[in-house]
């Protein structure tokens, strides 16, 4: 009976992550495909009595490539900020557009996860240690006000370590770890279940 339980759990732990990964990709594909593909396929079905699965997904990819080409080659670096400035003048747009743009830019940036070091700091109070990412240092105004050499530390939250709390900690109170960024990401995302080897 114990062996059966062990086999079942091993099978579940093997299959479940694979299944959920493919299912998530399937849901994203289906959602993207329905944005444009739903309209086009309804027209094709009513007019020619056939539809093309995945057409919406292909159309969205082509639109993204076309917009990327236009922005990269036809719009100058001066034109895009002007258009964005007009957009931000619309009521309520600034409150939604800017945070979304910052999040998307952060997630898709080549440097989004290039934190400098993994650190250990006492946060949120003395005696409680938190794993964080050193993101920068040398914030002159803060250092002049505190009289301390400060380090910028992002305390990531579970399950999204790229969000959390930015704290400025005196360098003398920061413990630099040998753990890699990837290992610390796994640790935080898993809520401490997956610990570094």
C-alpha positions as CSV (number, residue, x, y, z in Angstrom):
1,X,0.0,0.0,0.0
2,X,2.9,2.4,0.8
3,X,4.5,1.7,-2.5
4,X,1.2,2.4,-4.3
5,X,0.9,5.7,-2.5
6,X,4.5,6.5,-3.4
7,X,4.0,5.7,-7.1
8,X,0.8,7.7,-7.1
9,X,2.4,10.8,-5.6
10,X,5.5,10.5,-7.8
11,X,3.3,10.2,-10.9
12,X,1.2,13.2,-9.7
13,X,4.2,15.4,-9.0
14,X,5.6,14.5,-12.5
15,X,2.4,14.9,-14.5
16,X,0.8,17.9,-12.7
17,X,3.4,20.6,-13.5
18,X,3.6,19.4,-17.2
19,X,-0.2,19.4,-17.5
20,X,-0.7,22.8,-15.9
21,X,2.1,24.3,-18.0
22,X,0.5,23.1,-21.2
23,X,-3.0,24.0,-20.0
24,X,-1.9,27.5,-19.2
25,X,-0.3,27.9,-22.6
26,X,-3.5,26.5,-24.2
27,X,-5.7,29.0,-22.3
28,X,-3.4,31.9,-23.4
29,X,-3.4,30.7,-27.0
30,X,-7.2,30.3,-27.0
31,X,-7.7,33.8,-25.4
32,X,-5.3,35.5,-28.0
33,X,-6.9,33.5,-30.8
34,X,-10.4,34.6,-29.8
35,X,-9.6,38.4,-29.9
36,X,-9.4,38.6,-33.7
37,X,-9.9,35.1,-34.8
38,X,-13.4,34.9,-33.5
39,X,-14.6,37.7,-35.8
40,X,-12.7,36.5,-38.9
41,X,-13.7,32.8,-38.4
42,X,-17.4,33.8,-37.9
43,X,-17.2,35.6,-41.3
44,X,-15.4,32.7,-43.0
45,X,-17.9,30.2,-41.5
46,X,-21.0,32.2,-42.6
47,X,-19.6,33.0,-46.1
48,X,-17.4,30.1,-47.1
49,X,-18.5,27.4,-44.5
50,X,-15.1,26.8,-43.0
51,X,-12.9,28.3,-40.3
52,X,-9.1,28.4,-39.6
53,X,-8.1,27.5,-36.0
54,X,-5.3,29.6,-34.8
55,X,-5.9,32.4,-37.3
56,X,-6.5,35.0,-34.5
57,X,-3.2,34.0,-32.9
58,X,-1.3,34.4,-36.2
59,X,-3.0,37.8,-36.8
60,X,-2.1,39.1,-33.4
61,X,1.6,38.1,-34.0
62,X,1.6,39.8,-37.4
63,X,0.0,43.0,-35.8
64,X,2.7,43.0,-33.0
65,X,5.5,42.5,-35.6
66,X,4.0,45.3,-37.8
67,X,3.7,47.7,-34.8
68,X,7.3,46.8,-33.7
69,X,8.6,47.5,-37.2
70,X,6.8,50.9,-37.4
71,X,7.9,52.0,-34.0
72,X,11.5,50.9,-34.6
73,X,11.9,52.2,-38.2
74,X,9.3,54.9,-39.0
75,X,8.6,56.7,-35.7
76,X,11.6,58.6,-34.4
77,X,12.5,58.7,-30.7
78,X,11.0,62.2,-30.5
79,X,7.7,61.3,-32.2
80,X,6.7,58.4,-29.8
81,X,7.0,60.5,-26.6
82,X,4.8,63.2,-28.2
83,X,2.1,60.6,-29.1
84,X,2.4,59.2,-25.6
85,X,2.1,62.7,-24.1
86,X,-1.2,63.3,-26.0
87,X,-2.5,59.9,-24.7
88,X,-1.6,60.8,-21.1
89,X,-3.7,64.0,-21.3
90,X,-6.9,62.0,-21.7
91,X,-8.8,61.8,-18.4
92,X,-8.0,58.7,-16.4
93,X,-5.6,57.2,-18.9
94,X,-2.5,58.3,-16.9
95,X,-3.7,56.3,-13.9
96,X,-4.0,53.1,-15.9
97,X,-1.4,53.4,-18.7
98,X,1.7,54.4,-16.7
99,X,1.6,51.5,-14.2
100,X,0.8,49.0,-16.9
101,X,3.6,50.3,-19.1
102,X,6.1,50.1,-16.2
103,X,5.1,46.5,-15.3
104,X,5.2,45.3,-19.0
105,X,8.6,47.1,-19.5
106,X,10.0,45.5,-16.4
107,X,8.8,42.0,-17.2
108,X,9.9,42.0,-20.8
109,X,13.1,44.0,-20.3
110,X,16.4,42.2,-21.0
111,X,17.6,43.5,-17.6
112,X,14.4,42.8,-15.7
113,X,15.9,40.1,-13.5
114,X,19.5,41.3,-13.6
115,X,19.6,42.1,-9.9
116,X,23.1,42.8,-8.6
117,X,23.2,40.4,-5.6
118,X,21.1,38.3,-3.3
119,X,21.1,39.7,0.2
120,X,19.9,38.9,3.6
121,X,18.5,41.9,5.7
122,X,16.5,42.2,8.9
123,X,13.0,43.1,7.7
124,X,10.3,44.0,8.7
125,X,11.8,44.2,12.1
126,X,15.0,43.4,14.0
127,X,15.6,39.7,14.4
128,X,13.5,38.7,11.4
129,X,15.6,37.9,8.3
130,X,14.3,38.4,4.7
131,X,15.9,37.4,1.4
132,X,16.1,40.3,-1.0
133,X,17.7,41.6,-4.1
134,X,20.3,44.4,-4.2
135,X,19.1,46.6,-7.0
136,X,21.3,49.6,-6.7
137,X,23.3,51.8,-4.3
138,X,24.5,55.4,-4.0
139,X,21.2,57.3,-3.6
140,X,23.0,60.5,-2.7
141,X,20.1,62.5,-1.1
142,X,19.1,59.6,1.1
143,X,22.7,59.0,2.1
144,X,23.2,62.7,3.0
145,X,20.1,62.7,5.1
146,X,21.0,59.5,7.0
147,X,24.7,59.8,7.1
148,X,24.9,56.1,6.0
149,X,26.1,54.3,2.9
150,X,22.8,52.8,1.8
151,X,22.0,49.8,-0.4
152,X,18.7,49.5,-2.4
153,X,17.1,46.2,-1.6
154,X,13.9,44.8,-3.1
155,X,12.1,42.4,-0.8
156,X,10.2,40.2,-3.2
157,X,6.8,38.8,-2.3
158,X,5.5,35.3,-2.9
159,X,4.6,34.2,-5.6
160,X,5.8,37.2,-7.7
161,X,9.3,38.1,-6.5
162,X,9.5,41.0,-9.0
163,X,7.0,42.9,-6.8
164,X,7.4,43.8,-3.2
165,X,8.9,46.5,-1.0
166,X,11.9,48.7,-1.8
167,X,13.9,49.4,1.3
168,X,17.2,51.3,1.8
169,X,19.5,49.6,4.2
170,X,22.9,50.6,5.6
171,X,25.5,48.5,3.8
172,X,26.9,47.4,7.2
173,X,23.6,45.8,8.0
174,X,23.4,43.8,4.7
175,X,24.6,40.2,4.5
176,X,25.6,39.3,0.9
177,X,24.8,35.7,-0.1
178,X,26.4,33.3,-2.5
179,X,22.9,32.1,-3.7
180,X,22.2,32.8,-7.3
181,X,19.3,35.0,-8.5
182,X,17.6,31.9,-10.0
183,X,17.9,30.0,-6.8
184,X,16.4,32.9,-4.8
185,X,13.6,33.3,-7.3
186,X,12.7,29.6,-6.8
187,X,12.9,30.0,-3.0
188,X,10.5,33.1,-3.0
189,X,8.1,31.8,-5.7
190,X,7.7,28.5,-3.9
191,X,7.2,30.2,-0.5
192,X,10.3,28.5,0.8
193,X,9.4,25.0,-0.2
194,X,12.2,24.8,-2.8
195,X,15.4,25.7,-1.0
196,X,18.7,26.1,-2.7
197,X,20.9,23.0,-3.0
